[in-house]
Amino acid sequence: MIEAHGLTKRYGPKTAVDGIDFTIPPGRVTGFLGPNGAGKSTTMRMIVGLDRPDAGSVLVSGSPYARLRAPLHEVGVLLDAKAVHPGRTAEKHLLALAATHRIPRRRVREVIELTGLETVARKRVGGFSLGMGQRLGIAAAMLGDPRVLILDEPVNGLDPEGVRWVRMLLRHLASEGRTVLLSSHLMSEMAQTADHLIVIGRGRVLADAPVDQVVGAGTTLVRVRTPRPDALTAALPGVQIAVAEDGALEATGATPEQIGDAAARAGIPLHELTTVAGSLEDAYLDLTRDAVEYGSAAIGATR
Ligand SMILES: Nc1ncnc2c1ncn2[C@@H]1O[C@H](COP(=O)(O)OP(=O)(O)OP(=O)(O)O)[C@@H](O)[C@H]1O
């Protein structure tokens, strides 16, 4: 369990995290989302005592991180996969970490196997690819068999097999009753991995809800194909209708039943009537529209 109360961090005039409250319970994967600069990493750093809050507090398993007696057994953390001495081998890095908690060599071998690093375990970390570095970071987080896992962008740089492996691993760890907090900018991955989402923007919580609820709050379209699009549009006053690239109509603000009934009353044939649920990406972009600090230009808007 991770609990934040009024958690606040300022850097000079900038409020990176602005009095946020949340509870992350065990037994589920909680996704942590937000635009660049929203305050995700700062929050994660405060959870594990790397940054000191200016106000408020955050507790892991009921204690501030600094008071945990055996932190590696309590919290596994992957914040920056590159934060490893490049001259050390993966195995030496893990053995050094293990020594701080009297974790046996056997466990080091186990996490090396678990993360698929057997063939490179005796190679220097400086020569690792991004994906191999991520696997090593996950191995380090798992070393103490912790009850809480905090992973910042763990699938960054992993190949599709690695991405799927992380997804299954995190789901499995949550099903064992552990607390899993995961940040990622990959919406499709988040939709498949997380049960619950906390979305932040400009240091504030914008949503704290199950994934289905966040996706459901986005726009749902009804896609309609008809040989008489103008007549159908006229038969649906007040319904917002756009025309898709393939000529189908995309209606918002009416159910498929309302559209089908209106078409039947007006004698308009329909060749397709489909509900298109919004994606997490759509819902996320809607939610964070006013909280994006580093927005991009629309494609075609610049030369
Ligand atoms: N050490 C620091 N000194 C000054 N400002 C900082 C520092 N760390 C973070 N910030 C600022 O705090 C804000 C939040 O940054 P943070 O890294 O927590 O965002 P984030 O949500 O993790 O972003 P990203 O998705 O880009 O990783 C940003 O405006 C950032 O510039």
The ligand as an ORCA input file, in Angstrom:
! r2SCAN-3c Opt
* xyz 0 1
  N      15.677     18.614     -9.861
  C      14.842     19.471    -10.421
  N      15.088     20.798    -10.433
  C      14.227     21.670    -10.966
  N      13.057     21.330    -11.547
  C      12.742     20.028    -11.581
  C      13.616     19.031    -11.023
  N      13.018     17.811    -11.203
  C      11.848     18.035    -11.844
  N      11.683     19.362    -12.067
  C      10.517     19.991    -12.704
  O       9.360     19.509    -12.068
  C       8.324     19.252    -13.013
  C       7.885     17.795    -12.912
  O       8.916     16.967    -13.445
  P       8.833     15.372    -13.436
  O      10.158     14.878    -13.935
  O       8.366     14.894    -12.118
  O       7.696     15.103    -14.527
  P       7.258     13.751    -15.225
  O       5.775     13.704    -15.099
  O       8.012     12.600    -14.652
  O       7.664     14.015    -16.726
  P       8.177     13.036    -17.909
  O       6.972     12.335    -18.426
  O       8.724     14.024    -18.907
  O       9.214     12.129    -17.317
  C       8.898     19.631    -14.368
  O       8.485     20.943    -14.675
  C      10.396     19.580    -14.164
  O      11.054     20.463    -15.016
*
